[in-house]
Amino acid sequence: MTTATARLLPRARRFLRRRTRVLLLLAGWSLLESAHTFLGGYGLAKALDQGFLAGHTGVGLAWLGVTALAVVVGGLAGRGVFRGLADLVEPLRDSLIRQVVSRSLTQAVAHPARAADSAVVSRLTNQTEIARDSFAGLVLVARSFVFTAAGAVLGLLSLAPQLLLIVVPPLAAGLLLFLATLRPMAARQRAFLQADEDLSTQFGAVAEGLRDVVACGAQQQTAARAYGLIEKEARAARQLARWAAVRCLALGLAGQLPILLLLVSAPWLLRQGLTPGVVLGALAYLTQSLLPALHTLMNALGSAGTRLVVVLDRLTNGPDSGPGPDPDPESTTVPHPKTTIAPDPESTTAPAPTTPPDPAPLVPVPPGGPGVHLRAVTFAYGPAAQPVLDDLDLTVEPGEHLVVVGPSGIGKSTLTALVAGLLEPGHGEIRVAGRPVRARSGPDPSLLRVLIPQQAYVFSGNLRENLLYLCPDGASASALEASSHAVGLDPLVRRLGGLDAPLDPGVLSQGERQLIALGRAHLSPAPLVLLDEATCHLDPAAEMRAERAFAERPGTLIVVAHRITSARRADRILVLDGVRATCGTHDELLERSALYRDLAGSWQPDALPAPEAPEAPERAERISAKSRYLG
């Protein structure tokens, strides 16, 4: 008996004892159902010996009629069996779900700082259904085998006791071999379920922290960890299949050898005085009743039974808490962003800055080198797909403010993802601050560039932690306050109750989420900021304030625009039309680009007047000032 079985037996007895009436009802219907098992062989033997072979056709037909009537009665009894089965199975599933939910809530209350257990999803869905279906199948086949075997054995005794000498030895040998496989199969089943839970936990963590994974460039490590867990589950499944093959051998020994022995010994049985009807009746008991029931029982115990023991043990007692392998140094979960800000997860105050300058320092840009340089860049979302960007050349100077416009789906977001290093071009080269955008060595990519997409990412914690997310060395209180004021976060800070008040992303509007993401980017030390329609949920006044804050911030700014005012505030505008890219100022593009004229004409006038584009000397002076700051 396994440890899991020993733990479960007392609970199983209590569960069944409370449902004695249901069990008695099942036994009564099963007894009625088994009547056709006894008559299946006995009636056939009498029909042959006393009827057809004796020349009494009517007697033979009468016995066959009685046998057929027993089959009909057994079918009607089957309805009662399934009705009683539902009264036994559904309470088990309800009880298991209550236990899983109760344990999860208890753990959450006892350890509020601990990350949620993603494996609960697997227990509530996959494992409870395994327990329900396995228990139902096991009860069904177990009571069927018990009453079928009783009817078959009683029938064989009624026909000729010596038949048991031929049937019982191979049957017992097959059962012993089968029982020997139960414990190793249970262990393999447990390993398979553990691998399934580990994989579910990993996928839940990756889905929750996908943006963090991409932002930190950890795609390969995360994928390797996931592939390792997939392979671990596959190995467990293969080992389980090998033991299933041994079970098939036991099934053949117990199920096929008795039939072969009966056929081989038939002449000897006839010489011992047994009639042909008795031999045929015994064969009917084996092929039609006993051996099919045995096959069903062994399959159920070998698969459903081991699954049921393992799953019930995990659902009622929890995963193994004993000693195990050392934890993997590569954590299977993505750390909550909160842990990268403050060493004490209970603290609501900002970490003490390590003498940061105010504002945060930018990564030095090589003198004279371009801020962003794309050379012959081509990108398509598939080998046979039409290129989204085709042979694009673009140079964005350090400190320049570039706006990208074009129809929906033309490649604006793709361009920002390429510059951010999230996508790799099929052809061409992209450099940021003179370095390849996907360089494997060098400074942390988050220190060089930051991309704010249309759907802003805000996590639970407090506002301070969200704003400091891209500042690995922290930031001074004055820098944090300046960035919050620059992008227009002050009203939201007051409404939430300060920077250290708890923050629930679910109660924030899309515009408030965007303001927090903009404040985070403004505070970051990255010299390149990419805003991919990051102000689309703001009103024109708030959008103008945010874009002006980034335009005045030291560094290079690339904005995917959705309003004409955004384009007119830029130093230059890049128009993507799917055929070629055209770059210039607002007035230049009105003359040179028909698409830009159409876009400018289709944009609705905003409530606030847009400032005119700066003259070339003013633009050159401002960019030069930014370049001097960048080094």
C-alpha positions in Angstrom: 0.0 0.0 0.0 1.4 3.4 -1.0 1.7 6.3 1.4 -0.9 8.3 -0.5 -3.3 5.3 -0.4 -2.8 5.0 3.4 -3.6 8.7 3.8 -6.7 8.5 1.7 -8.3 5.3 3.1 -9.7 6.9 6.3 -11.3 9.8 4.3 -12.6 7.4 1.7 -14.3 5.3 4.4 -15.9 8.3 6.0 -17.1 9.6 2.6 -18.7 6.2 1.7 -20.1 5.6 5.2 -22.1 8.9 4.9 -23.6 7.6 1.7 -24.6 4.1 2.8 -28.1 4.5 1.3 -26.7 5.4 -2.1 -24.3 2.4 -2.0 -27.2 0.0 -1.1 -29.2 1.4 -3.9 -26.3 0.8 -6.3 -25.9 -2.8 -5.0 -29.5 -3.6 -5.5 -29.6 -2.3 -9.1 -26.3 -4.1 -9.8 -27.7 -7.4 -8.5 -30.6 -7.1 -10.8 -28.3 -6.2 -13.7 -26.1 -9.3 -13.0 -29.0 -11.7 -13.6 -28.3 -11.7 -17.3 -24.7 -12.7 -16.6 -25.7 -15.9 -14.9 -28.3 -16.7 -17.5 -26.0 -15.8 -20.4 -24.0 -19.0 -20.1 -26.4 -21.2 -18.1 -29.3 -20.5 -20.5 -27.1 -21.1 -23.6 -26.0 -24.5 -22.2 -29.5 -25.7 -21.4 -30.8 -24.4 -24.8 -28.1 -26.5 -26.5 -28.2 -29.7 -24.4 -31.9 -29.9 -23.5 -33.2 -28.2 -26.6 -31.5 -28.2 -29.9 -29.1 -31.2 -29.5 -32.0 -33.2 -27.9 -34.3 -32.4 -30.8 -36.6 -30.2 -28.7 -36.4 -26.9 -30.7 -39.2 -25.3 -28.6 -37.3 -25.9 -25.4 -34.1 -24.4 -26.9 -35.9 -21.3 -28.0 -37.6 -20.9 -24.6 -34.2 -20.9 -22.9 -32.9 -18.4 -25.4 -36.0 -16.3 -24.7 -35.4 -16.3 -21.0 -31.8 -15.3 -21.6 -32.9 -12.4 -23.9 -35.4 -11.2 -21.3 -32.6 -11.1 -18.7 -30.7 -8.8 -21.0 -33.6 -6.5 -21.2 -34.0 -6.5 -17.4 -30.3 -5.8 -17.0 -30.6 -2.8 -19.4 -33.4 -1.3 -17.3 -31.4 -1.9 -14.2 -28.5 0.1 -15.8 -30.7 3.2 -15.7 -30.9 3.0 -11.9 -27.2 2.3 -11.7 -26.3 5.6 -13.4 -28.8 7.5 -11.4 -27.3 6.3 -8.2 -23.8 6.9 -9.6 -24.5 10.6 -10.0 -25.6 10.8 -6.3 -22.2 9.4 -5.4 -19.9 11.3 -7.8 -21.1 14.9 -7.8 -20.7 15.4 -4.0 -17.1 14.3 -4.4 -16.4 16.9 -7.0 -18.1 19.6 -5.0 -16.2 18.7 -1.9 -12.8 18.8 -3.7 -13.5 22.2 -5.2 -14.4 23.6 -1.7 -11.2 22.2 -0.3 -9.0 23.7 -3.0 -10.6 27.1 -2.8 -10.5 27.0 1.0 -6.8 26.1 1.1 -5.9 28.8 -1.5 -7.8 31.5 0.5 -6.2 30.4 3.7 -2.7 30.6 2.2 -3.5 34.0 0.7 -4.6 35.3 4.1 -1.7 33.8 6.0 0.9 35.0 3.5 -0.4 38.1 1.7 3.0 39.0 0.3 3.5 35.6 -1.3 2.7 35.4 -5.1 -0.5 33.6 -6.0 -0.3 29.9 -6.6 -0.9 29.5 -10.4 -1.2 25.8 -10.0 -4.6 26.3 -8.4 -6.0 26.8 -11.9 -4.9 23.3 -12.8 -6.4 21.8 -9.6 -9.7 23.5 -10.0 -10.2 22.6 -13.6 -8.1 19.7 -14.9 -7.4 17.8 -11.6 -10.9 18.0 -10.2 -12.4 16.7 -13.5 -9.8 13.9 -13.5 -10.9 13.0 -9.9 -14.6 13.1 -10.8 -14.3 11.1 -14.0 -11.9 8.6 -12.5 -14.0 8.0 -9.4 -17.2 7.6 -11.5 -15.5 5.1 -13.9 -13.9 3.2 -11.0 -17.2 2.8 -9.1 -19.0 1.8 -12.3 -16.5 -0.9 -13.4 -15.8 -2.1 -9.8 -19.4 -2.9 -9.0 -19.9 -4.3 -12.5 -16.9 -6.7 -12.1 -18.0 -7.8 -8.6 -21.5 -8.7 -9.6 -20.5 -10.0 -13.1 -17.8 -12.2 -11.6 -20.3 -13.5 -9.0 -22.8 -14.4 -11.6 -20.1 -16.0 -13.9 -18.5 -18.1 -11.1 -22.0 -19.2 -9.9 -22.8 -20.2 -13.4 -19.5 -22.2 -13.9 -20.1 -24.0 -10.6 -23.7 -24.8 -11.7 -22.4 -26.2 -15.0 -19.3 -28.1 -13.9 -16.9 -27.3 -10.9 -13.8 -28.6 -12.8 -14.2 -25.6 -15.2 -12.8 -23.4 -12.4 -9.5 -25.4 -12.5 -8.9 -24.2 -16.1 -10.1 -20.6 -15.6 -8.7 -19.6 -12.2 -4.9 -20.2 -12.5 -4.2 -17.9 -15.5 -6.7 -15.4 -14.2 -4.9 -15.2 -10.9 -1.5 -14.9 -12.5 -2.6 -12.0 -14.7 -4.1 -10.2 -11.7 -0.9 -10.6 -9.7 1.2 -9.2 -12.5 -1.3 -6.4 -12.9 -1.3 -5.5 -9.1 2.5 -5.3 -9.3 2.3 -2.5 -11.8 -0.1 -0.3 -9.7 2.5 1.3 -7.4 5.1 2.3 -10.1 2.3 3.5 -12.3 1.0 5.7 -9.4 4.5 7.1 -9.0 4.7 7.9 -12.7 1.3 9.4 -12.6 2.3 11.7 -9.7 5.4 12.8 -11.6 3.3 13.6 -14.6 0.8 15.7 -12.6 3.7 17.5 -10.9 5.2 18.3 -14.3 1.8 19.5 -15.5 1.5 21.9 -12.4 5.0 23.2 -12.9 4.2 24.0 -16.6 0.9 25.7 -15.6 2.7 27.8 -13.0 5.4 28.8 -15.5 2.9 29.8 -18.2 0.9 31.8 -15.7 4.0 33.6 -14.6 5.1 34.3 -18.1 1.7 35.5 -19.2 1.6 37.9 -16.2 5.1 39.3 -16.7 5.4 39.1 -20.5 6.1 42.7 -20.9 8.8 42.5 -18.2 10.3 39.5 -20.0 10.5 41.4 -23.3 11.7 44.7 -21.7 14.5 42.9 -20.0 15.5 40.9 -23.0 14.8 37.6 -21.3 12.9 35.9 -24.1 15.5 33.2 -24.7 16.0 32.3 -21.0 12.2 32.2 -20.4 11.6 30.1 -23.6 14.4 27.7 -22.6 12.8 27.3 -19.1 9.4 26.6 -20.7 10.8 24.1 -23.2 12.5 22.3 -20.3 9.3 21.9 -18.4 7.5 20.7 -21.6 10.2 18.1 -22.1 9.9 17.1 -18.4 6.2 16.5 -18.8 6.8 14.6 -22.1 9.3 12.3 -20.3 6.9 11.6 -17.5 4.2 10.7 -20.1 6.6 8.3 -21.9 7.5 6.6 -18.6 3.8 6.2 -17.8 3.2 4.7 -21.2 6.0 2.1 -20.6 4.2 0.8 -17.5 1.0 0.8 -19.4 2.6 -1.7 -21.8 3.4 -4.0 -18.9 -0.3 -3.7 -17.9 -1.3 -4.8 -21.4 0.8 -8.0 -20.9 -1.1 -8.7 -17.7 -4.3 -8.1 -19.5 -3.3 -10.7 -22.1 -2.3 -13.2 -19.5 -5.6 -12.9 -17.5 -7.9 -12.3 -20.4 -6.8 -14.4 -23.4 -5.0 -17.4 -21.8 -8.2 -18.8 -20.1 -10.0 -18.9 -23.5 -7.0 -20.7 -25.1 -6.8 -23.3 -22.3 -10.6 -23.9 -22.5 -10.4 -24.6 -26.2 -7.3 -26.8 -25.9 -8.8 -28.8 -23.0 -12.3 -29.2 -24.7 -11.7 -32.8 -25.9 -10.5 -33.8 -22.4 -13.6 -32.2 -20.8 -15.9 -34.0 -23.2 -14.2 -37.3 -22.3 -14.9 -36.5 -18.6 -18.6 -36.5 -19.3 -19.2 -32.7 -19.9 -21.7 -32.0 -22.6 -21.0 -29.7 -25.6 -23.6 -27.3 -24.2 -21.6 -27.0 -20.9 -18.3 -26.3 -22.8 -20.1 -23.7 -24.9 -21.7 -22.1 -21.9 -18.3 -21.9 -20.1 -16.9 -20.2 -23.2 -19.8 -17.8 -23.2 -19.1 -16.9 -19.5 -15.5 -16.2 -20.4 -15.9 -14.2 -23.6 -19.2 -12.4 -22.9 -19.1 -11.7 -19.2 -16.0 -12.5 -17.0 -13.1 -11.5 -19.2 -14.7 -8.3 -20.6 -15.5 -7.2 -17.0 -11.9 -8.1 -16.0 -10.4 -6.1 -18.9 -12.5 -3.1 -17.9 -11.6 -3.4 -14.2 -7.9 -3.7 -14.9 -7.9 -0.8 -17.3 -9.8 1.3 -14.8 -7.5 0.4 -11.9 -4.4 0.8 -14.0 -5.3 4.3 -15.3 -8.3 5.8 -13.6 -7.4 4.2 -10.2 -3.8 5.5 -10.1 -4.9 8.9 -11.4 -7.6 9.0 -8.7 -5.3 8.2 -5.8 -2.6 10.7 -6.9 -5.1 13.5 -7.7 -7.1 13.0 -4.5 -3.9 13.0 -2.5 -2.8 16.3 -4.1 -6.2 17.9 -3.8 -6.8 17.0 -0.2 -3.3 17.0 1.2 -1.6 19.5 -1.2 1.6 19.0 -3.2 4.5 17.1 -1.7 6.1 19.1 1.1 8.9 16.7 1.8 12.5 17.1 0.7 13.1 17.6 -3.0 15.7 18.8 -5.4 17.4 22.1 -4.8 15.4 25.0 -6.2 16.4 26.1 -9.7 18.5 29.2 -9.6 16.6 30.4 -12.6 13.3 31.2 -10.9 10.2 29.9 -12.6 8.4 33.1 -12.0 8.9 36.6 -13.2 9.7 38.7 -10.2 7.1 41.3 -9.4 8.3 44.7 -10.4 7.9 45.8 -6.8 10.9 43.7 -5.8 13.2 45.7 -8.1 12.4 49.0 -6.4 12.4 48.4 -2.7 14.3 45.6 -0.8 11.5 45.5 1.8 8.2 44.4 0.1 6.2 45.7 3.1 7.7 49.2 2.8 5.8 51.9 1.1 8.5 54.5 1.1 10.9 55.0 -1.8 14.4 53.5 -1.5 17.1 55.8 -0.5 18.8 57.1 -3.6 22.5 56.5 -4.0 23.4 60.2 -4.7 21.6 60.3 -8.0 22.0 63.4 -10.1 18.9 65.5 -10.8 17.7 64.8 -13.4 18.8 61.2 -13.9 21.9 60.8 -16.0 21.6 59.7 -19.6 23.8 57.1 -21.3 26.5 59.0 -23.2 26.0 59.3 -26.9 29.2 59.2 -29.1 29.9 62.8 -30.3 28.8 63.2 -33.9 27.1 59.8 -34.1 23.5 59.5 -35.0 20.9 59.0 -32.3 19.0 56.4 -34.4 20.3 55.1 -37.7 18.4 52.7 -40.0 20.1 51.5 -43.1 18.2 49.4 -45.8 15.9 48.0 -43.1 13.3 45.5 -44.4 10.8 43.6 -42.2 7.9 41.2 -42.9 5.8 39.1 -40.5 6.6 35.9 -42.3 8.8 34.5 -45.1 6.1 34.9 -47.7 4.4 38.0 -46.3 4.5 41.4 -48.0 7.2 43.5 -46.3 5.8 46.1 -43.8 9.0 48.1 -44.1 11.0 47.8 -47.3 14.6 49.1 -47.7 14.0 51.9 -45.2 16.9 54.4 -44.6 16.4 56.8 -41.7 18.6 59.0 -39.5 17.3 60.6 -36.4 19.8 63.1 -34.9 20.5 63.1 -31.1 18.0 65.4 -29.4 15.6 65.4 -32.4 11.9 65.1 -32.1 10.5 62.9 -34.9 6.8 62.1 -35.5 5.8 59.1 -37.5 2.4 59.2 -39.4 0.6 57.0 -41.9 -2.6 54.9 -42.4 -3.5 52.2 -39.9 -1.5 49.1 -40.3 1.2 50.7 -42.5 4.1 49.8 -40.1 4.4 52.7 -37.6 4.2 50.4 -34.5 6.5 48.0 -36.3 9.1 50.7 -36.8 9.1 51.6 -33.0 9.4 47.9 -32.1 12.4 47.5 -34.4 14.1 50.6 -33.0 13.3 49.3 -29.4 14.9 45.9 -30.3 11.7 44.0 -29.8 11.7 42.8 -33.4 14.6 41.9 -35.6 14.7 43.1 -39.2 14.9 40.5 -42.0 17.5 42.7 -43.7 19.4 45.8 -42.9 20.9 47.4 -39.8 19.6 49.5 -36.9 21.9 51.4 -34.5 21.0 53.4 -31.4 23.7 55.7 -30.0 26.1 54.1 -32.5 25.6 50.5 -31.2 23.6 47.7 -32.8 20.1 47.8 -31.4 20.2 44.1 -30.4 23.8 44.0 -29.2 24.4 41.1 -26.9 26.9 43.0 -24.8 27.0 46.5 -23.4 24.7 48.5 -21.1 21.2 47.4 -20.1 18.8 48.1 -23.0 16.4 49.8 -20.6 19.2 52.4 -20.0 19.4 53.3 -23.7 15.8 53.4 -24.8 12.2 53.1 -23.5 9.1 52.3 -25.5 5.6 53.2 -24.3 2.9 51.4 -26.3 -0.7 52.4 -26.7 -1.9 50.0 -23.9 0.1 51.4 -20.9 1.4 48.9 -18.4 0.7 49.6 -14.7 1.2 47.1 -11.9 -0.1 46.8 -8.4 1.9 48.4 -5.6 2.0 52.2 -5.3 2.5 55.1 -7.7 6.1 55.7 -6.6 7.1 52.1 -7.5 5.5 52.4 -10.9 7.3 55.7 -11.6 10.7 54.3 -10.5 10.3 51.0 -12.4 12.8 52.1 -15.1 15.3 53.7 -12.7 17.4 50.8 -11.4 19.5 53.2 -9.3 16.5 55.1 -8.0 15.8 58.8 -8.4 15.7 61.8 -6.1 12.5 63.2 -4.7 12.9 66.4 -6.7 13.4 64.4 -10.0 10.3 62.3 -9.3 8.3 65.4 -8.5 9.6 67.2 -11.6 8.7 64.4 -13.9 5.2 64.0 -12.4 4.6 67.7 -12.8 6.0 67.8 -16.3 3.6 65.1 -17.7 0.6 66.3 -15.7 0.4 63.7 -13.1 -0.2 66.0 -10.1 -4.1 65.8 -10.1 -3.9 62.0 -10.2 -1.3 61.9 -7.4 -3.6 64.0 -5.2 -6.6 61.9 -6.0 -4.8 58.7 -5.1 -3.6 60.1 -1.9 0.1 60.6 -2.7 2.9 58.7 -4.3 2.9 56.0 -1.6 -0.8 55.3 -1.5 -1.8 51.7 -2.7 -2.5 51.6 -6.4 -5.1 49.3 -8.0 -4.6 49.3 -11.8 -8.2 48.0 -12.3 -9.8 51.3 -11.1 -7.6 53.5 -13.3 -8.9 54.8 -16.7 -6.9 54.3 -19.8 -5.8 57.9 -19.8 -4.6 57.7 -16.2 -2.6 54.6 -17.1 -1.0 56.4 -19.9 -0.1 59.3 -17.7 1.7 57.0 -15.2 3.6 55.3 -18.1 4.6 58.6 -19.5 5.8 59.8 -16.1 7.8 56.5 -15.8 9.4 57.1 -19.2 10.1 60.8 -18.5 11.9 59.8 -15.2 14.0 57.0 -16.8 17.6 57.6 -17.7 17.1 56.4 -21.3 18.2 58.9 -23.9 15.8 57.6 -26.5 12.0 57.6 -25.9 9.6 55.9 -28.2 5.9 56.8 -27.8 3.7 54.5 -29.9 0.4 56.4 -29.7 1.1 56.6 -26.0 -1.2 59.7 -25.6 -4.2 58.4 -27.6 -6.4 58.3 -24.5 -5.5 61.9 -23.4 -7.4 65.0 -24.3 -5.6 67.5 -26.6 -4.5 69.7 -23.8 -3.0 66.8 -21.7 -1.4 65.4 -24.8 0.2 68.7 -25.7 1.6 69.0 -22.1 3.0 65.5 -22.2 4.6 65.8 -25.6 6.1 69.2 -24.7 7.6 67.7 -21.6 9.3 65.0 -23.6 10.4 67.5 -26.3 12.1 69.6 -23.5 13.5 66.5 -21.9 17.2 65.8 -22.9 17.3 63.0 -25.4 15.8 61.9 -28.7 12.0 61.5 -29.1 10.1 59.4 -31.7 6.4 59.7 -31.6 3.7 57.7 -33.5 1.1 60.4 -33.8 -2.7 60.3 -34.1 -3.4 64.1 -34.1 -2.2 66.8 -36.5 -1.0 68.9 -33.5 1.5 66.2 -32.6 2.9 66.3 -36.0 3.2 70.0 -36.1 5.1 70.1 -32.8 7.8 67.9 -34.2 11.2 68.8 -35.7 10.5 66.5 -38.5 7.7 64.2 -39.7 8.2 60.7 -41.3 5.3 59.6 -43.5 4.9 55.9 -44.2 2.7 55.0 -47.2 3.7 51.4 -47.8 5.7 52.2 -50.9 8.3 54.7 -49.7 9.0 56.8 -46.7 9.0 60.6 -46.9 10.6 62.8 -44.2 10.4 66.5 -43.7 8.8 69.4 -41.8 5.1 70.0 -41.8 5.2 72.7 -44.6 7.6 70.6 -46.7 5.4 67.5 -46.6 2.3 69.5 -47.5 4.1 70.2 -50.8 5.9 66.9 -51.3 3.5 64.2 -50.0 -0.1 63.7 -51.2 -0.7 61.2 -48.5 0.4 63.7 -45.8 -2.0 66.3 -47.3 -4.8 63.8 -47.1 -3.9 62.8 -43.5 -3.7 66.5 -42.4 -7.0 67.2 -44.1 -8.7 64.3 -42.5 -7.6 65.1 -38.9 -10.1 67.0 -37.0 -8.9 70.4 -35.6 -8.1 70.3 -32.0 -9.5 72.5 -29.3 -6.2 74.2 -28.7 -4.2 75.9 -31.4 -0.9 74.1 -32.4 2.2 76.1 -32.4 3.9 76.6 -35.7 6.8 74.3 -36.5 10.1 75.9 -35.4 12.2 77.6 -38.0 15.3 75.8 -39.1 17.8 78.0 -37.1 15.7 77.6 -33.9 15.4 73.8 -34.5 19.1 73.4 -35.1 19.9 75.4 -31.9 17.6 73.3 -29.8 18.9 70.0 -31.1 22.5 71.2 -30.6 21.7 72.1 -27.0 20.3 68.6 -26.4 23.4 67.1 -28.1 25.7 69.0 -25.8 23.8 67.6 -22.8 24.1 64.1 -24.2 27.8 64.4 -24.6 
